[in-house]
Amino acid sequence: MSSATGLLADIASVGADRRRGGYSRHGFDPAELELREWFGAEAARRGLDVTTDHNGTLWAWWGSPGRDAVVTGSHLDSVPGGGAFDGPLGVVSALGAVDLLRDRGFTPRRPFAIAVFAEEEGGRFGVPCLGSRLSTGSLSPDAARALRDPGGTSLAEAVAAAGLDPARLGPADLSSVGVFVELHVEQGRGLTVPVGVASSILAHGRWRFTFTGEGNHAGATPVEDRRDPMVPASALVLAARRAARDGARATVGRIVPTPGGTNVIASSVDVWLDARAADTPRTRAVVDEITAAARAAAADEGCEVAVTEESYGDTVHFDPGLRDELAAVLGGVPALPTGAGHDAGVLAAHVPAAMLFVRNPTGISHAPAEFAEPDDCEAGVAALATALEHLAG
């Protein structure tokens, strides 16, 4: 049987980011495509039949495909400079669970598959859970095809280069999925035992603010003559911190000035806001507060601002019956909420879905310091195998 940490070690060199640290593996880029090939080979080595659907989701079937299937899996992509565990831990644990179940002499009575979704982080095309959103119909194919990465490549062009037909992007028949269980490293310090289950996901979304002013010379333009879009962009960052209260989260993690010269007053600045709260009204209130501050700051500087909602997901409450059933099967492990989005959260509106978390002692994620102890990773594999045996047996 291959250990989860051993399988992670096998891919440790793929997509390593020498500038940022950690890993940069994005949907349909060379690193993610290499990981897809690796997964296909590992699945085939276990006798699983691997197919790729029209949205780029990999399916590895143990036995014949069929309806009411038990499905597990996660994703292989990362945020820029992300950790080694976010996504891949769920994939390698699924492979390890198959090994462990076979060692136990188990054969599933229900159809059984591992699914690997594309571009979960949105690190390349800006929309998180891209593959699962397409499959569930919560993202339109036309909007998806038009998405572009920072280099100008469209999603349509990227999937075509990967051998997929961009005209076929869109809703999938999910009637074959009877239940979906995703294992993931916990992304905070909420879990104090090796394994837990998820109860809910905060409402969350991404917005792009485009501030437009007047490009000019940094040395030859007096301050009183400037229409500098970086000034209201900076005000937005501070407004986000002020609005993040009473459990809400608001984050600016990306600012792109145009043209981007050190001695140039920018002509425009794009700022991306990530906002999350317990429910939609509170999340919308946070964004409204930040937007009002951004508009006021833009007006004061003689600039304009346009706001675009790039993605949004309402609060997810995982199926309580399935959550409690799995918690009991695993010996009464705790249930905890999370502020992080996942493919399981997108699928939960369409099929019974659950999540298992593996303890993260650093409490850090989306950064190179993300970590899980080897013993906890193996406890996660054992827990996932037990859950899948219960559901498929």
N, C-alpha and C positions, 0 to 999 in steps of 0.2 A: 504494500500500500504506500502511495506517495503522500508525504505530509504536506499540509498547506504551506508551511514555511519553506519546504523543499521546492515546491512548485513556484512559489514567489521568487525564490532564488534563481530559478531557471530563466525568469524574464527580467531579472534585476538590471540588465544592461540595456534593455529596450526602452528608448525614449528618455534616457537619463539627460537631464538638462544641466549642462555645465555652467551656464550663466546664472540661472535662478536657483540651482539646487533642486533636488527632488526629480520629478518626472513631468514631461510635457508630451502627452499622448492624446491626440485629438481626432475626432471622427474622420475616418477615411484619409488620414495622413499616413506617411510611411511607417511611423511607429505603431499606430493602431492597426494598420493592415498586417504588419508583421505579427502582432499579438493575435490577430484573427487566424492567421495561418498556424500559429503555435497552438491555439485552442483546438482547431480542427484536427491537428495531428494527435494531440493528447486524447481528444474524444475518440478518434478512430482507433487509437491504441487500446482503448477500453471496449471496442466493439460497438460504439455508438454511431448511429447514422446521422451525418451532419448535412444540413441544408441551409441555404441563405434565402430569406424571404424578400419580397419586393422592397421592403424598407431597410434592408441591411441587417435585420436581426438574424443571428445565428441560432439554429435549433439543432440540438444533439439528442436524438431519441434513443432511449433504451427499449428496444423492441419496436413494434410497429406503431406509427403515429395513430392517434385516434381521439375521439371526443372524451370529455370529462377527464382530461389529463392532469396529472400532478406535475407542476412546472416549478423549477427553481432556477436561480441564476442572478446576474447583475450586469455590470458593464466593465469594459477594459480601458476606456478613455479616462483622462484626468483633466483637472484644471491646469493652467500654466504653472509649472513649478510645484505640482501637487505631491502628495505622499504616495507611498508604495502600496497602501492598503485599501484606499477608497476606490471601490469597484472591483479590482482584481481579487481581493480577499473573498468576495462572494462567489466569483467564478472558480477559483482554485478549491474553495471549500465544497462546491457542488461536485467537482471531480473527485475530491477526497471522500465525499459522502458516498458516491457510487462505489469506490473501492471498498469502503468500510461495509456497506450493505452486502456487497458480494462476499466479503470475508465472513459475514454472518450467515451466508447461505440464502440471502433474501432475493426473491424475484418479484417485481411489482405486479400486482393484479390489475392495476389501472395503467393506462398509457402514462409514460414518464419521460420528461424531457428537461434538458438544461437550455435556458435561453440567455443569449448575450445581446444586449441592446446597444444600438449605436448612439454616440454623441449624447450620453446622459448628462454630462457636465455643461454642455453648451460652450465649451472652451474655444471652439473654432467658429461656429456659426451663430452663437449668441442666444440660442433657444435651448434651455435645459430639457432633458428627457425627450430629445427630438424623435428618436425611434419609437418610443412608446406613445408619444403624443400623435404621431402620424398613424400608428396602428389603431389607436382608439378613436381617431377622427377629431381630436381636440385641436389639431393644427391642420389647416387646409393644405392640400398638396401644392396649390399655386403659390401660397405664401412661403412654403418650405423651399420650393424650387428657386425662388427669388432670393433667398438668404445668401449673403456673401461673407466670406471670411476677411480678415484684415488685409490680405493680399489681393482681394478683388475676385477670387474664385467663387463662383456660385455653388450652391449645394447641388444643383443639377449637373454642373460640370464635374464636381467631385465624385458623385455617385456613378456617373458615366465612366469616369476614369477607373473606378473600382470594379467595373464590369456589370453594373446594374442599369436598368432602364429608368431614367428619371420620370418618364411619362407614367410609370406604374406606381409611383409613390402615393401612399394614401391608406385609407382604412383597411384593416385586416379582419379576417374572420376569426374572432376570439372565442367562438363557441366550442372550440376544441379544448380550451383551458378551463379545467374544473376548479383549480386553485393554484395560486402563485405564492411562493415563499421566497423572499429575498434575504440572504444573510449579508450583513454589512458591518464594518467597524463602526463603533459608536463614535460620534463626532463632537463629544463634549465629555464632561466628567460626571454624567448622571448615573453611570453604571458602576457599582462597587463590587460586583461579583462577575465571574467570567462571562456569563451569557444572560441576556434578557430578551424580552419581546417588546415591540413597538406598540404604543397605544394610539398615537396621533402625530400629524405633521402640521406645523404652523401654515397658515395662509401666507403665500409669498409670491413675489413677482419681480420683474426687471423693467426699468424704464430708462430710455435714453433722452438726455437733455442736450439739445444743440444750441449753443449760444453763438450768435453771429454779431460781429462788430466790424472794425476796420483794421486791416493789416497795415503795419507801418514800421518805421525804423525805430529801434529801441533807444538809440542815442540822439536822434535828431527830432524826436517828437516830444514836446513838453507834456507833462502829465495832464494839464488842463485841456489839452487838445485831443486826448485819447478816447477811443471807444474800444476798450480792451476787454474782450470776452472772458479772459482769464479771471477777472475780478468777480463777476457774478458766479463763475464756475467755482471759485474758492468759497464764495458765500454759501453755495449749495452744500459743500462739504460740511461746513459748520452747522447749517440748518439741519442736516441729517443727524448730526450728533445730538442736537437739542431735541429733535422729534423722537429719538429712540429712548423712550421712557415707559414705565409701567409694563415691562416685559416685551415691548416692541423692539425690533432690530432694524436699523437703517444703515447702509454701508455704501460708500463710494470706493470701489476697488479699481476703477479704470478711468483715466482721463487722457484724451488724445487731442492735442492742439494741432491746428493746421495753419501754417506749413510746418511748424515744429522747430524753427531755428532758435538758437540761444539768444541772438541779438535781433530777434524779430518779434514785434507785437503780433499776436495771433490774429488771423482774420475770423477764425471760428474755433470753438472748443466743444468737443463731445464729451459728456460725462454720463457714466452709467451708474444708476442707483439700484441697489438691491434692498427691498423692504419686506419685512415679515412681522406678523402679529398673530394673536390667537384666533382671529376671525376676519372675514372680509371687511366689515364696517371699520374695524380698528386699523386694518392695513391701509384701506383707502384714506382714512383720516390722516394717517402719517404721511402718505404721499401728497395729499392735498396741502398739508401744512408746509411741506418742503417745496412744493411747486409754487405756492404763494410767495414764499421767501425768495425763490429763484427769479420769479417774474419781477418782484420789487427791486431786487439787486440789478437785474438786467436793465430795467428802466432807468435807474439811477446812473448807470454807466453809459446810457445811450445805445444799448444793445437790444437785440431781439432774442427770444428763446422759443424753441419748438420742443414739445414733449411727445415722445412716442412710447407707448406701452409695447414692449417686445414679448413679454410672456406673463402669464398669471395663472396661479392655481389656488383654489379655495382650500380651506381647512380640510384635512383628511382625517377621518376617524376610522381606523381599521376595524374590520368585522369583529365585533366584541366576542361573538361565540367562538370564532376561529382563534382569536387571540387567547381567550381563556382556556380553550381546549389544548392549544400548544403549550401554554405556560404550565398547565397541569401535567401534561405528558412529560415535560422536561423537569418535573420535580418541584413545581411552584416557583419558577424564576420570576423576577419582578417585571412589571410592564412600565414603560416610561415614554414620555413624549419626546419629539425631536423637532428641531428647527430646520433640519436639512431635508431637501426634496429628494425623491427617489422614484425610479420606475414603478416600484410597487405602489407608490402613492397615486400615480397616474392610472394604473390598472385597477385600483381599488374601486373606482366608480363603475367598473364593468364586470369584474370577476371577484370572487372572494380572494382577498390578499392578506398576507401577514409578513412581518419582518422579524428576524432575529438579529440582535446586536451582540458584538464581541467587545469586551472591555478595552478602553483606550486609556492607559494610565496617564498619558501626558495631557489628555483633554484637547489636544491640538489636531486639527484636520485641515485639508486644503493647503498644507505646508509640509516641507520636508521632515519636520519633527513628528509627524503623525506616526503612531506606533501601536502595536499590540504584542504582548508577550507570546512566545512560541507555544507555551502551555495553554494559554487562553485561545489561541488560534485552533489548536487541536481540540479543545473543549467545544469550540464552535462547530467544527466538522462533526464531532460526535453528536452534538445537539441537533444539527441539521439532519444527519442520518436518521436519528430517532424520530424527528418530526416527519420526515418523508416516509419512513417505514410505517408510521402510524396512518398517514394519509393514503398511502398507495397499497397498503397490505390488506 
